[in-house]
Amino acid sequence: MPFVLASTPAVAQLPSNSLPAYITDQRVLVGHFRYKESEGGLTIDVRLGADHRASYRITEGPEACDFIVAEGVWTYEAGTIHIHNQPGPVRLDPVGAPVRDPAVALSVTVRLPDGAPAQGLGVTWKDAGGLYAMADGRHVVSANETLGAREVYLLRLADRKVLQTIAVRPGGPNSFRFTYHPSDQEPFDIPAIALDPEAQVLEVEVGTSYVRLSRVPD
């Protein structure tokens, strides 16, 4: 699921320059943490349960309308708390044999089993200069561009999981088609850090920024 705020809180930092506190016992992380704007009604709630269940919720306005709700589990690794879900299997199935298309340098087309364009996928390769999101389930490199890659990677954008490695060679097949069988849920992973050994304050990612949440009674 995307995490993009129309407006980020005034206390947000971009990028974060904070360092995580040294936590010796993960049980101190259990609790309810909140940030609330004095104006605008933006509230961010994070709950970390003793059973390692977690929730991340952003509400807006006087009616506290849900803007983002994410429920999953939390884990702690190398000083970072990860609030994430556990999506099921995902796979790509080739559709027919790849062919040579002289009109392009590369063409990758991905559809769902019902024929609709696949969403949330991207392609990249060595020295590509970035990760290219597929538009309407397709990515094309024009014939007048030099691909210069032996392998092209087809990824799920949400977690950068490589779903397929496509071998490309000069003069060989350059047009590839796949059927996408997505997970039962889109993956997410929201990082946070404790800023003190008692975990009274967490710094949590919100969109492309970070906000400090204070511990509150449940």
N, C-alpha and C positions, 0 to 999 in steps of 0.2 A: 504494500500500500504506500502511496506517496506521502511524505511529510513536508508540506510546504505551507507556510503561514503567509497570509496576505499582508500582515504586519507583525514584526517581531517585537517583543517587549523591550522597554527602554533599557533594562539591565542586561540585555543580551550582549555576549561578547563574540566577536568574529575576527579571527579565530580564537579559540580558548587558549589562554596562556597559563591555566591552572595546572597544578600537579596533584595527583591523587594522594590522599593520606594513606599511611601504612595500616592496613586492617589485619589484625591477627586472628580474629574470630568473626566469620561471616554472619553470625547471628546478630551482630550489632547493626547490620544493614536492614534487618526486618523492620517494617513500619510504614507509615503514611507520610508523604512529603508533598508540600503544596507551594505554589507561587500564585499570588493574586494581585492583579493590577488595581491600583486605587481608582483609576478611571478606565472606562471602556469595558469593564466586566470580564476581562480575559483571565481564566483560571486554569492552571495546570496541576493535575494531581497524578502522583506516582505512588503505587502501592506495591510493596515487596513483601510477599507472604513467607511465613516460616516453612511452608510446604513448597517454596520456590515458585509458586504462582505469582504472576505480576500483571499489573494493569497500568496503562498510560492513557490519560484522558485530558483533552483540552476542550473547555467550554467557553462560549462567548455570550455577551449580552446579559441583560437583566433576567432573562428567562433561563440562563445557563444552558443554551442549546449546544448539543454536541457538535464539535468541529472535527475532532479526531478521537477515536476510541480504538485502542489496541490492547488486546488481552493475550497473554501467553505465559511464558516462564522467565525466570531470571537466573543468570549464572554469573559467577565472579571469576575473572581470569586476569592475572598480571596487573592488578590495580584497577581494572575497569569492570563495571557492572554492565551486563548485556541483557536488555529486555527484548525478548525475541519470541517467535513462534516456532512451531515444528511442522512445516509443510510436508505433505506426502510426496510420493515419487513423481517425477516429471520425466518425459522422454520426447525425443524427436525421431520420427520414422522417415527414411528417404522415400520419395515418390518417384519411381522409375529410375533409370540410369541418368547421370548427369550428361549434358550434351555441350557441344561447342556452339556458341553464339557469336558470330563475327561482329555483331553490332555493339557488343559491350566488352569491357574488360572483366567484369564480374556481375553476376546476377544471382541473388539468393531470395527465394520466395518461400514463405511459411504460412500455412493455413491451418485452421482448426479442423477437427474431424467433420464438422458440418459445412465446411467450405468457406467460412468467414475468415478474414485476415487475422493472423495472430497478433496479439498486442503484448507490449512489455518486453520485447526482444531487441538485441542489438548485435552489431558485428564489429570486429576489430582485427588487426593483424600487426605484426612487428613493424615499427616505424609508421604506423597509420596516423599518428598524431592525435588520436582520440578514440573514443568509443562512439560509434554511430548508431543512433536509435533507428530502428526500421519503421518506415512509414507505410501504413496499410499492409503490413506483413511482407514488405519487400525492401531490399537494398540493392542499388545498381551503381556500379562504377562505369563511367562512360568509356568508350573505346579509345578516346584520345588521352586518357589518363593512364599512367603507368602504375600497375598494382605493386610490382616488385616484391611479392610475398609468396612463400611456398606453402604457408598455412594460414587459413582464415578461421577465426574463432567466432562461433555463434553463441551468444550469452543471454541469460535472463538478466534484465537490467536491475531488478530489485536487490539481488545479492551477488551479482557478477558471476554467477555459476555458469561454467562453460558446459553447454549442452551438446555441442558438436564441433569437432575439428575437421575442417574441410581442406583436403590436399589440393593444391593448385600448382600446375606446371605449365611452362610456356607451350602454347599450341595445343594444350589438352583441354578437357571439358572445363567450362567456366560458368555454366548455368545449372543451378542446383535447386531442387524443390523438396520440401519437407512437410510432414503433418505434425503438428504440435499437440501433445497431450499434457496440458498444464497440471500443476499440483492442485489439490483440493482448496488451497488458500495461497495467496501471494505472500512470500516471505518478508519479514521485516526484522531489523536489528537496531535497537535504539541504545546508544552507549551513554553511560553516566559514570561519574566518579564521586566518591565521598571526599569532602574537603577537610575533614577532621577525623581523628581516630574513633570518636563516638558516633560518627555518621549523623550529626545534627543537621548538616547541610549537604545536599547533593547538587552537583552541576550536571544538568541533563541536556542532551541535544534536542533542539527544537528547530526543525527545518535545517537551515544551514548555519544556525547560531546556537548559543548555549545559554541556559537560564539557571539561576540558583534557586533551589527549592528547599524550604525549611521543614524540619520535622514538625508534625502537628498531631494532637491526640486523635485517635480513630473514633 
